[in-house]
Amino acid sequence: MAVNLSDILGSRYDNLLEAQVDKSPSEVVVSDNAHETFYIVDLDVFVSRLQPLGYEIVVADGE
């Protein structure tokens, strides 16, 4: 079964600061390797679904 990234990633942010402000303390901000687009996700979603696809945490939970 193919992964539908738009269902996993949710809203897209072009600005890291905006994503950092909007996230809750239990969420992380992730990006692909280009660091041009940012998404807010739960840590468990990152670990299980996005990390294997090359996404990176750019703002950790609690920050």
N, CA, C and O atoms as a Maestro MAE file, in Angstrom:
{
 s_m_m2io_version
 :::
 2.0.0
}

f_m_ct {
 s_m_title
 :::
 protein
 m_atom[252] {
  # First column is atom index #
  i_m_mmod_type
  r_m_x_coord
  r_m_y_coord
  r_m_z_coord
  i_m_residue_number
  s_m_chain_name
  s_m_pdb_residue_name
  s_m_pdb_atom_name
  i_m_atomic_number
  :::
  1 25 0.837 -1.182 0.000 1 A "MET " " N  " 7
  2 3 0.000 0.000 0.000 1 A "MET " " CA " 6
  3 2 0.881 1.244 0.000 1 A "MET " " C  " 6
  4 15 1.812 1.341 0.799 1 A "MET " " O  " 8
  5 25 0.603 2.181 -0.873 2 A "ALA " " N  " 7
  6 3 1.391 3.407 -0.995 2 A "ALA " " CA " 6
  7 2 1.082 4.375 0.140 2 A "ALA " " C  " 6
  8 15 -0.039 4.435 0.645 2 A "ALA " " O  " 8
  9 25 2.097 5.124 0.524 3 A "VAL " " N  " 7
  10 3 1.951 6.115 1.578 3 A "VAL " " CA " 6
  11 2 1.469 7.420 0.960 3 A "VAL " " C  " 6
  12 15 2.080 7.919 0.015 3 A "VAL " " O  " 8
  13 25 0.377 7.978 1.485 4 A "ASN " " N  " 7
  14 3 -0.122 9.269 1.038 4 A "ASN " " CA " 6
  15 2 0.444 10.326 1.978 4 A "ASN " " C  " 6
  16 15 -0.089 10.542 3.066 4 A "ASN " " O  " 8
  17 25 1.516 10.981 1.562 5 A "LEU " " N  " 7
  18 3 2.199 11.938 2.431 5 A "LEU " " CA " 6
  19 2 1.330 13.116 2.826 5 A "LEU " " C  " 6
  20 15 1.484 13.632 3.933 5 A "LEU " " O  " 8
  21 25 0.433 13.558 1.976 6 A "SER " " N  " 7
  22 3 -0.400 14.710 2.330 6 A "SER " " CA " 6
  23 2 -1.298 14.395 3.523 6 A "SER " " C  " 6
  24 15 -1.612 15.294 4.302 6 A "SER " " O  " 8
  25 25 -1.713 13.151 3.681 7 A "ASP " " N  " 7
  26 3 -2.506 12.768 4.844 7 A "ASP " " CA " 6
  27 2 -1.661 12.752 6.118 7 A "ASP " " C  " 6
  28 15 -2.164 13.055 7.200 7 A "ASP " " O  " 8
  29 25 -0.411 12.408 5.996 8 A "ILE " " N  " 7
  30 3 0.483 12.322 7.151 8 A "ILE " " CA " 6
  31 2 1.003 13.700 7.552 8 A "ILE " " C  " 6
  32 15 1.050 14.027 8.738 8 A "ILE " " O  " 8
  33 25 1.394 14.508 6.565 9 A "LEU " " N  " 7
  34 3 2.081 15.765 6.843 9 A "LEU " " CA " 6
  35 2 1.156 16.902 7.253 9 A "LEU " " C  " 6
  36 15 1.550 17.733 8.071 9 A "LEU " " O  " 8
  37 25 -0.028 16.969 6.729 10 A "GLY " " N  " 7
  38 3 -0.929 18.053 7.091 10 A "GLY " " CA " 6
  39 2 -0.505 19.376 6.475 10 A "GLY " " C  " 6
  40 15 -0.023 19.419 5.343 10 A "GLY " " O  " 8
  41 25 -0.688 20.459 7.230 11 A "SER " " N  " 7
  42 3 -0.412 21.803 6.719 11 A "SER " " CA " 6
  43 2 1.062 22.019 6.439 11 A "SER " " C  " 6
  44 15 1.938 21.547 7.164 11 A "SER " " O  " 8
  45 25 1.302 22.747 5.363 12 A "ARG " " N  " 7
  46 3 2.671 23.042 4.933 12 A "ARG " " CA " 6
  47 2 3.045 24.450 5.377 12 A "ARG " " C  " 6
  48 15 2.233 25.372 5.302 12 A "ARG " " O  " 8
  49 25 4.266 24.603 5.833 13 A "TYR " " N  " 7
  50 3 4.809 25.912 6.218 13 A "TYR " " CA " 6
  51 2 6.045 26.185 5.378 13 A "TYR " " C  " 6
  52 15 6.905 25.317 5.223 13 A "TYR " " O  " 8
  53 25 6.131 27.387 4.838 14 A "ASP " " N  " 7
  54 3 7.321 27.790 4.092 14 A "ASP " " CA " 6
  55 2 8.323 28.495 4.987 14 A "ASP " " C  " 6
  56 15 9.454 28.753 4.578 14 A "ASP " " O  " 8
  57 25 7.909 28.808 6.214 15 A "ASN " " N  " 7
  58 3 8.740 29.554 7.147 15 A "ASN " " CA " 6
  59 2 8.884 28.739 8.429 15 A "ASN " " C  " 6
  60 15 7.886 28.368 9.048 15 A "ASN " " O  " 8
  61 25 10.108 28.466 8.822 16 A "LEU " " N  " 7
  62 3 10.372 27.663 10.022 16 A "LEU " " CA " 6
  63 2 9.827 28.334 11.272 16 A "LEU " " C  " 6
  64 15 9.266 27.656 12.132 16 A "LEU " " O  " 8
  65 25 9.975 29.631 11.395 17 A "LEU " " N  " 7
  66 3 9.509 30.335 12.587 17 A "LEU " " CA " 6
  67 2 8.000 30.200 12.749 17 A "LEU " " C  " 6
  68 15 7.520 30.000 13.865 17 A "LEU " " O  " 8
  69 25 7.252 30.303 11.674 18 A "GLU " " N  " 7
  70 3 5.796 30.141 11.750 18 A "GLU " " CA " 6
  71 2 5.427 28.736 12.225 18 A "GLU " " C  " 6
  72 15 4.532 28.575 13.054 18 A "GLU " " O  " 8
  73 25 6.099 27.746 11.712 19 A "ALA " " N  " 7
  74 3 5.830 26.365 12.137 19 A "ALA " " CA " 6
  75 2 6.187 26.175 13.603 19 A "ALA " " C  " 6
  76 15 5.459 25.506 14.336 19 A "ALA " " O  " 8
  77 25 7.279 26.746 14.031 20 A "GLN " " N  " 7
  78 3 7.719 26.613 15.422 20 A "GLN " " CA " 6
  79 2 6.711 27.261 16.363 20 A "GLN " " C  " 6
  80 15 6.447 26.731 17.443 20 A "GLN " " O  " 8
  81 25 6.152 28.388 15.972 21 A "VAL " " N  " 7
  82 3 5.174 29.089 16.800 21 A "VAL " " CA " 6
  83 2 3.861 28.306 16.881 21 A "VAL " " C  " 6
  84 15 3.227 28.274 17.935 21 A "VAL " " O  " 8
  85 25 3.454 27.683 15.792 22 A "ASP " " N  " 7
  86 3 2.165 26.984 15.725 22 A "ASP " " CA " 6
  87 2 2.159 25.607 16.378 22 A "ASP " " C  " 6
  88 15 1.090 25.112 16.735 22 A "ASP " " O  " 8
  89 25 3.304 24.980 16.546 23 A "LYS " " N  " 7
  90 3 3.325 23.614 17.072 23 A "LYS " " CA " 6
  91 2 3.073 23.595 18.574 23 A "LYS " " C  " 6
  92 15 3.382 24.555 19.279 23 A "LYS " " O  " 8
  93 25 2.517 22.504 19.046 24 A "SER " " N  " 7
  94 3 2.343 22.313 20.484 24 A "SER " " CA " 6
  95 2 3.625 21.707 21.054 24 A "SER " " C  " 6
  96 15 4.453 21.195 20.302 24 A "SER " " O  " 8
  97 25 3.794 21.760 22.368 25 A "PRO " " N  " 7
  98 3 5.025 21.212 22.975 25 A "PRO " " CA " 6
  99 2 5.256 19.725 22.698 25 A "PRO " " C  " 6
  100 15 6.395 19.259 22.740 25 A "PRO " " O  " 8
  101 25 4.204 18.988 22.421 26 A "SER " " N  " 7
  102 3 4.368 17.541 22.188 26 A "SER " " CA " 6
  103 2 4.618 17.201 20.726 26 A "SER " " C  " 6
  104 15 4.813 16.032 20.394 26 A "SER " " O  " 8
  105 25 4.617 18.186 19.854 27 A "GLU " " N  " 7
  106 3 4.831 17.954 18.433 27 A "GLU " " CA " 6
  107 2 6.242 18.343 18.015 27 A "GLU " " C  " 6
  108 15 6.953 19.022 18.757 27 A "GLU " " O  " 8
  109 25 6.643 17.910 16.824 28 A "VAL " " N  " 7
  110 3 7.940 18.272 16.251 28 A "VAL " " CA " 6
  111 2 7.710 18.911 14.890 28 A "VAL " " C  " 6
  112 15 6.692 18.669 14.241 28 A "VAL " " O  " 8
  113 25 8.661 19.723 14.470 29 A "VAL " " N  " 7
  114 3 8.635 20.289 13.123 29 A "VAL " " CA " 6
  115 2 9.636 19.497 12.299 29 A "VAL " " C  " 6
  116 15 10.796 19.348 12.683 29 A "VAL " " O  " 8
  117 25 9.175 18.991 11.163 30 A "VAL " " N  " 7
  118 3 10.036 18.188 10.300 30 A "VAL " " CA " 6
  119 2 10.164 18.843 8.934 30 A "VAL " " C  " 6
  120 15 9.355 19.686 8.548 30 A "VAL " " O  " 8
  121 25 11.200 18.435 8.217 31 A "SER " " N  " 7
  122 3 11.429 18.925 6.869 31 A "SER " " CA " 6
  123 2 12.145 17.843 6.080 31 A "SER " " C  " 6
  124 15 12.746 16.926 6.640 31 A "SER " " O  " 8
  125 25 12.062 17.979 4.761 32 A "ASP " " N  " 7
  126 3 12.857 17.088 3.927 32 A "ASP " " CA " 6
  127 2 14.306 17.602 3.954 32 A "ASP " " C  " 6
  128 15 14.595 18.569 4.659 32 A "ASP " " O  " 8
  129 25 15.178 17.002 3.234 33 A "ASN " " N  " 7
  130 3 16.595 17.378 3.277 33 A "ASN " " CA " 6
  131 2 16.874 18.786 2.769 33 A "ASN " " C  " 6
  132 15 17.904 19.366 3.113 33 A "ASN " " O  " 8
  133 25 15.983 19.346 1.963 34 A "ALA " " N  " 7
  134 3 16.201 20.686 1.415 34 A "ALA " " CA " 6
  135 2 15.901 21.781 2.436 34 A "ALA " " C  " 6
  136 15 16.355 22.912 2.268 34 A "ALA " " O  " 8
  137 25 15.156 21.474 3.473 35 A "HIS " " N  " 7
  138 3 14.764 22.440 4.502 35 A "HIS " " CA " 6
  139 2 14.080 23.664 3.915 35 A "HIS " " C  " 6
  140 15 14.290 24.784 4.380 35 A "HIS " " O  " 8
  141 25 13.258 23.446 2.886 36 A "GLU " " N  " 7
  142 3 12.508 24.549 2.279 36 A "GLU " " CA " 6
  143 2 11.047 24.549 2.705 36 A "GLU " " C  " 6
  144 15 10.384 25.584 2.655 36 A "GLU " " O  " 8
  145 25 10.548 23.402 3.120 37 A "THR " " N  " 7
  146 3 9.165 23.254 3.530 37 A "THR " " CA " 6
  147 2 9.131 22.516 4.859 37 A "THR " " C  " 6
  148 15 9.892 21.574 5.077 37 A "THR " " O  " 8
  149 25 8.237 22.956 5.751 38 A "PHE " " N  " 7
  150 3 8.192 22.421 7.108 38 A "PHE " " CA " 6
  151 2 6.786 21.938 7.428 38 A "PHE " " C  " 6
  152 15 5.800 22.466 6.913 38 A "PHE " " O  " 8
  153 25 6.709 20.922 8.288 39 A "TYR " " N  " 7
  154 3 5.435 20.327 8.679 39 A "TYR " " CA " 6
  155 2 5.466 20.035 10.172 39 A "TYR " " C  " 6
  156 15 6.518 19.723 10.731 39 A "TYR " " O  " 8
  157 25 4.305 20.137 10.814 40 A "ILE " " N  " 7
  158 3 4.167 19.818 12.229 40 A "ILE " " CA " 6
  159 2 3.527 18.434 12.339 40 A "ILE " " C  " 6
  160 15 2.454 18.192 11.787 40 A "ILE " " O  " 8
  161 25 4.192 17.534 13.054 41 A "VAL " " N  " 7
  162 3 3.669 16.170 13.232 41 A "VAL " " CA " 6
  163 2 3.952 15.697 14.649 41 A "VAL " " C  " 6
  164 15 4.785 16.266 15.354 41 A "VAL " " O  " 8
  165 25 3.243 14.641 15.056 42 A "ASP " " N  " 7
  166 3 3.549 13.983 16.326 42 A "ASP " " CA " 6
  167 2 4.851 13.203 16.173 42 A "ASP " " C  " 6
  168 15 5.170 12.716 15.088 42 A "ASP " " O  " 8
  169 25 5.593 13.089 17.258 43 A "LEU " " N  " 7
  170 3 6.878 12.395 17.217 43 A "LEU " " CA " 6
  171 2 6.736 10.949 16.748 43 A "LEU " " C  " 6
  172 15 7.568 10.465 15.981 43 A "LEU " " O  " 8
  173 25 5.696 10.255 17.198 44 A "ASP " " N  " 7
  174 3 5.536 8.855 16.787 44 A "ASP " " CA " 6
  175 2 5.275 8.723 15.291 44 A "ASP " " C  " 6
  176 15 5.695 7.742 14.677 44 A "ASP " " O  " 8
  177 25 4.585 9.698 14.695 45 A "VAL " " N  " 7
  178 3 4.369 9.698 13.246 45 A "VAL " " CA " 6
  179 2 5.700 9.900 12.523 45 A "VAL " " C  " 6
  180 15 5.974 9.252 11.513 45 A "VAL " " O  " 8
  181 25 6.515 10.801 13.050 46 A "PHE " " N  " 7
  182 3 7.835 11.015 12.452 46 A "PHE " " CA " 6
  183 2 8.647 9.729 12.468 46 A "PHE " " C  " 6
  184 15 9.184 9.317 11.439 46 A "PHE " " O  " 8
  185 25 8.737 9.101 13.620 47 A "VAL " " N  " 7
  186 3 9.573 7.911 13.775 47 A "VAL " " CA " 6
  187 2 9.074 6.762 12.897 47 A "VAL " " C  " 6
  188 15 9.865 6.093 12.232 47 A "VAL " " O  " 8
  189 25 7.775 6.541 12.900 48 A "SER " " N  " 7
  190 3 7.257 5.370 12.192 48 A "SER " " CA " 6
  191 2 7.052 5.581 10.698 48 A "SER " " C  " 6
  192 15 7.151 4.621 9.933 48 A "SER " " O  " 8
  193 25 6.771 6.797 10.260 49 A "ARG " " N  " 7
  194 3 6.392 6.997 8.864 49 A "ARG " " CA " 6
  195 2 7.324 7.917 8.080 49 A "ARG " " C  " 6
  196 15 7.556 7.682 6.894 49 A "ARG " " O  " 8
  197 25 7.864 8.960 8.717 50 A "LEU " " N  " 7
  198 3 8.608 9.979 7.962 50 A "LEU " " CA " 6
  199 2 10.120 9.804 8.004 50 A "LEU " " C  " 6
  200 15 10.797 10.060 7.008 50 A "LEU " " O  " 8
  201 25 10.653 9.377 9.126 51 A "GLN " " N  " 7
  202 3 12.103 9.187 9.220 51 A "GLN " " CA " 6
  203 2 12.610 8.210 8.161 51 A "GLN " " C  " 6
  204 15 13.647 8.466 7.549 51 A "GLN " " O  " 8
  205 25 11.912 7.101 7.928 52 A "PRO " " N  " 7
  206 3 12.377 6.188 6.873 52 A "PRO " " CA " 6
  207 2 12.366 6.814 5.470 52 A "PRO " " C  " 6
  208 15 13.040 6.325 4.564 52 A "PRO " " O  " 8
  209 25 11.604 7.889 5.298 53 A "LEU " " N  " 7
  210 3 11.522 8.554 3.994 53 A "LEU " " CA " 6
  211 2 12.529 9.693 3.850 53 A "LEU " " C  " 6
  212 15 12.541 10.380 2.829 53 A "LEU " " O  " 8
  213 25 13.379 9.902 4.870 54 A "GLY " " N  " 7
  214 3 14.424 10.918 4.781 54 A "GLY " " CA " 6
  215 2 14.080 12.249 5.419 54 A "GLY " " C  " 6
  216 15 14.865 13.192 5.318 54 A "GLY " " O  " 8
  217 25 12.936 12.358 6.071 55 A "TYR " " N  " 7
  218 3 12.599 13.610 6.752 55 A "TYR " " CA " 6
  219 2 13.441 13.747 8.020 55 A "TYR " " C  " 6
  220 15 13.873 12.753 8.604 55 A "TYR " " O  " 8
  221 25 13.665 14.986 8.433 56 A "GLU " " N  " 7
  222 3 14.476 15.267 9.620 56 A "GLU " " CA " 6
  223 2 13.710 16.171 10.560 56 A "GLU " " C  " 6
  224 15 12.904 16.991 10.120 56 A "GLU " " O  " 8
  225 25 13.956 16.026 11.863 57 A "ILE " " N  " 7
  226 3 13.391 16.942 12.852 57 A "ILE " " CA " 6
  227 2 14.237 18.204 12.851 57 A "ILE " " C  " 6
  228 15 15.459 18.142 12.983 57 A "ILE " " O  " 8
  229 25 13.575 19.361 12.699 58 A "VAL " " N  " 7
  230 3 14.294 20.632 12.736 58 A "VAL " " CA " 6
  231 2 13.961 21.422 13.998 58 A "VAL " " C  " 6
  232 15 14.718 22.309 14.392 58 A "VAL " " O  " 8
  233 25 12.825 21.105 14.637 59 A "VAL " " N  " 7
  234 3 12.473 21.646 15.947 59 A "VAL " " CA " 6
  235 2 11.900 20.490 16.760 59 A "VAL " " C  " 6
  236 15 10.881 19.903 16.394 59 A "VAL " " O  " 8
  237 25 12.566 20.173 17.865 60 A "ALA " " N  " 7
  238 3 12.165 19.033 18.683 60 A "ALA " " CA " 6
  239 2 10.958 19.362 19.549 60 A "ALA " " C  " 6
  240 15 10.586 20.525 19.710 60 A "ALA " " O  " 8
  241 25 10.345 18.302 20.109 61 A "ASP " " N  " 7
  242 3 9.229 18.521 21.027 61 A "ASP " " CA " 6
  243 2 9.737 19.286 22.246 61 A "ASP " " C  " 6
  244 15 10.871 19.091 22.683 61 A "ASP " " O  " 8
  245 25 8.901 20.145 22.782 62 A "GLY " " N  " 7
  246 3 9.267 20.959 23.934 62 A "GLY " " CA " 6
  247 2 9.940 22.269 23.578 62 A "GLY " " C  " 6
  248 15 10.008 23.162 24.423 62 A "GLY " " O  " 8
  249 25 10.438 22.419 22.365 63 A "GLU " " N  " 7
  250 3 11.108 23.664 21.982 63 A "GLU " " CA " 6
  251 2 10.106 24.698 21.544 63 A "GLU " " C  " 6
  252 15 10.486 25.812 21.184 63 A "GLU " " O  " 8
  :::
 }
 m_bond[251] {
  # First column is bond index #
  i_m_from
  i_m_to
  i_m_order
  :::
  1 1 2 1
  2 2 3 1
  3 3 4 2
  4 3 5 1
  5 5 6 1
  6 6 7 1
  7 7 8 2
  8 7 9 1
  9 9 10 1
  10 10 11 1
  11 11 12 2
  12 11 13 1
  13 13 14 1
  14 14 15 1
  15 15 16 2
  16 15 17 1
  17 17 18 1
  18 18 19 1
  19 19 20 2
  20 19 21 1
  21 21 22 1
  22 22 23 1
  23 23 24 2
  24 23 25 1
  25 25 26 1
  26 26 27 1
  27 27 28 2
  28 27 29 1
  29 29 30 1
  30 30 31 1
  31 31 32 2
  32 31 33 1
  33 33 34 1
  34 34 35 1
  35 35 36 2
  36 35 37 1
  37 37 38 1
  38 38 39 1
  39 39 40 2
  40 39 41 1
  41 41 42 1
  42 42 43 1
  43 43 44 2
  44 43 45 1
  45 45 46 1
  46 46 47 1
  47 47 48 2
  48 47 49 1
  49 49 50 1
  50 50 51 1
  51 51 52 2
  52 51 53 1
  53 53 54 1
  54 54 55 1
  55 55 56 2
  56 55 57 1
  57 57 58 1
  58 58 59 1
  59 59 60 2
  60 59 61 1
  61 61 62 1
  62 62 63 1
  63 63 64 2
  64 63 65 1
  65 65 66 1
  66 66 67 1
  67 67 68 2
  68 67 69 1
  69 69 70 1
  70 70 71 1
  71 71 72 2
  72 71 73 1
  73 73 74 1
  74 74 75 1
  75 75 76 2
  76 75 77 1
  77 77 78 1
  78 78 79 1
  79 79 80 2
  80 79 81 1
  81 81 82 1
  82 82 83 1
  83 83 84 2
  84 83 85 1
  85 85 86 1
  86 86 87 1
  87 87 88 2
  88 87 89 1
  89 89 90 1
  90 90 91 1
  91 91 92 2
  92 91 93 1
  93 93 94 1
  94 94 95 1
  95 95 96 2
  96 95 97 1
  97 97 98 1
  98 98 99 1
  99 99 100 2
  100 99 101 1
  101 101 102 1
  102 102 103 1
  103 103 104 2
  104 103 105 1
  105 105 106 1
  106 106 107 1
  107 107 108 2
  108 107 109 1
  109 109 110 1
  110 110 111 1
  111 111 112 2
  112 111 113 1
  113 113 114 1
  114 114 115 1
  115 115 116 2
  116 115 117 1
  117 117 118 1
  118 118 119 1
  119 119 120 2
  120 119 121 1
  121 121 122 1
  122 122 123 1
  123 123 124 2
  124 123 125 1
  125 125 126 1
  126 126 127 1
  127 127 128 2
  128 127 129 1
  129 129 130 1
  130 130 131 1
  131 131 132 2
  132 131 133 1
  133 133 134 1
  134 134 135 1
  135 135 136 2
  136 135 137 1
  137 137 138 1
  138 138 139 1
  139 139 140 2
  140 139 141 1
  141 141 142 1
  142 142 143 1
  143 143 144 2
  144 143 145 1
  145 145 146 1
  146 146 147 1
  147 147 148 2
  148 147 149 1
  149 149 150 1
  150 150 151 1
  151 151 152 2
  152 151 153 1
  153 153 154 1
  154 154 155 1
  155 155 156 2
  156 155 157 1
  157 157 158 1
  158 158 159 1
  159 159 160 2
  160 159 161 1
  161 161 162 1
  162 162 163 1
  163 163 164 2
  164 163 165 1
  165 165 166 1
  166 166 167 1
  167 167 168 2
  168 167 169 1
  169 169 170 1
  170 170 171 1
  171 171 172 2
  172 171 173 1
  173 173 174 1
  174 174 175 1
  175 175 176 2
  176 175 177 1
  177 177 178 1
  178 178 179 1
  179 179 180 2
  180 179 181 1
  181 181 182 1
  182 182 183 1
  183 183 184 2
  184 183 185 1
  185 185 186 1
  186 186 187 1
  187 187 188 2
  188 187 189 1
  189 189 190 1
  190 190 191 1
  191 191 192 2
  192 191 193 1
  193 193 194 1
  194 194 195 1
  195 195 196 2
  196 195 197 1
  197 197 198 1
  198 198 199 1
  199 199 200 2
  200 199 201 1
  201 201 202 1
  202 202 203 1
  203 203 204 2
  204 203 205 1
  205 205 206 1
  206 206 207 1
  207 207 208 2
  208 207 209 1
  209 209 210 1
  210 210 211 1
  211 211 212 2
  212 211 213 1
  213 213 214 1
  214 214 215 1
  215 215 216 2
  216 215 217 1
  217 217 218 1
  218 218 219 1
  219 219 220 2
  220 219 221 1
  221 221 222 1
  222 222 223 1
  223 223 224 2
  224 223 225 1
  225 225 226 1
  226 226 227 1
  227 227 228 2
  228 227 229 1
  229 229 230 1
  230 230 231 1
  231 231 232 2
  232 231 233 1
  233 233 234 1
  234 234 235 1
  235 235 236 2
  236 235 237 1
  237 237 238 1
  238 238 239 1
  239 239 240 2
  240 239 241 1
  241 241 242 1
  242 242 243 1
  243 243 244 2
  244 243 245 1
  245 245 246 1
  246 246 247 1
  247 247 248 2
  248 247 249 1
  249 249 250 1
  250 250 251 1
  251 251 252 2
  :::
 }
}
